[in-house]
Amino acid sequence: MGEMSDIWKPLSVSEVTETFNKIPIHWWIAGGWALDIYLGEETRGHEDIDIVILRRDHLPLKKYLYDDWIMYKATKGQFIEWEKNDELDIQYDNIWVKQRGSSTWAFQVMILDTVGEEWIYKRKNTVRKALKNIGHKSSGGVPYLRPEIQLLYKGGSSVLREKDHIDLKNVLPKLTNADLTWLKDSLAEQFPKGHPWITYVTEMITRKSTY
């Protein structure tokens, strides 16, 4: 077990796509890259790249990546090497990955929990969506997490970073009122005493409703 490193040399979106398309699982680009794919342009720099998969697919992921990649279970600022046949306990949902022989991180894999055919938001498990509705595909066929879900993960974090506010500002005008309403309601579910983003989302709903 050791401390996390900030040394990154992330794969590109096309490199991730080439790697993950060989694995017989569902996967989606997540994080800031997912939002930029949705917007159709790179709106800011990205120091890393995130992919989400379903928890039920974690062993096939491990099997297909094991020969070329070393994977670490990240928890509480530390990491533990993920051994070849080791099933992930429920507390692990964040995997850091580097190429064998490399000292730099290449990508992160976040694990999504499900019940039946529904995705569950781990921070508030009453917030859910049908699995068939959690992702889009780009015009080039790259799967990515829906923007309203990605904004919920950003807004629902314990720390709101400057880049999260930038992403919110860029994405909100592009969302439909249905997706904006889902984001507002989901934030309110997690933060019944209020959240600063709820005001912004509500204002955007009102603005779009008057067009």
Secondary structure by P-SEA (a helix, b strand, c coil): cbbbbcccccccaaaaaaaaaaccbbbbbbcaaaaaaaaccccccccbbbbbbcccaaaaaaaaaccccccccccccccccccccccccccccbbbbbccccccccbbbbbbbbccccccccccccccccccccccccccbbbbccaaaaaaaaaacccccaaaaaaaaaccccccaaaaaaaaaaaaaaccccccaaaaaaaaaaaaaac
